[in-house]
Amino acid sequence: MNFLLSRANERYRSGQDAVPFQIVVEEAHNLFERGAKDIAGTRGRGSRRAAKYQIGLVYATQEVSSVDQPILSNTSNWLVVHLKGPRFDAAPV
């Protein structure tokens, strides 16, 4: 993440066109946990500067409420999907 942000910043500051790309973060509640020490560091910078550098961030999590508030407030669009899994208590057919 540091490398990607650094390169995007270099292109932005030199007036070059951004190279748009996507970063997918699975289990985001583990990476962006409330109260985590690095939220203000690399991870927080990524969420704050993503739009400026044309970086798309996709957070996949089962626990949105456990993601740190600064990350949530810097997220523009939310798509909430509830996937209903198989019922394990069902009798076999």
Buried (B, 14 or more C-beta within 10 A) or exposed (E): BEEBBEEBBEBBEEEEEEEEEEEEBEEBBEBBBBEBEEBEEEBBBBBBBBEEBBBEBEBEBEEEEBBBEBBBEBBEEEEEEEEEEEEEEEEEE
